[in-house]
């Protein structure tokens, strides 16, 4: 029983549907568009560096 649980071949594979993939892609495209509009006058490289400095 323990050997079956530690065997990766016995684990059920998670399958992403086409609808889920498309939803994630649309969300990413929409998020990038919103950032481009809100921060059009800001240098995006400088914005990224400021975010990195916070952490």
Secondary structure as the mmCIF struct_conf table of DSSP 4:
data_model
#
loop_
_struct_conf.conf_type_id
_struct_conf.id
_struct_conf.beg_label_comp_id
_struct_conf.beg_label_asym_id
_struct_conf.beg_label_seq_id
_struct_conf.end_label_comp_id
_struct_conf.end_label_asym_id
_struct_conf.end_label_seq_id
HELX_RH_AL_P HELX_RH_AL_P1 UNK A 2 UNK A 6
HELX_RH_3T_P HELX_RH_3T_P1 UNK A 8 UNK A 10
BEND BEND1 UNK A 11 UNK A 11
HELX_LH_PP_P HELX_LH_PP_P1 UNK A 12 UNK A 14
HELX_RH_AL_P HELX_RH_AL_P2 UNK A 18 UNK A 38
TURN_TY1_P TURN_TY1_P1 UNK A 39 UNK A 41
BEND BEND2 UNK A 42 UNK A 42
HELX_RH_AL_P HELX_RH_AL_P3 UNK A 44 UNK A 54
#
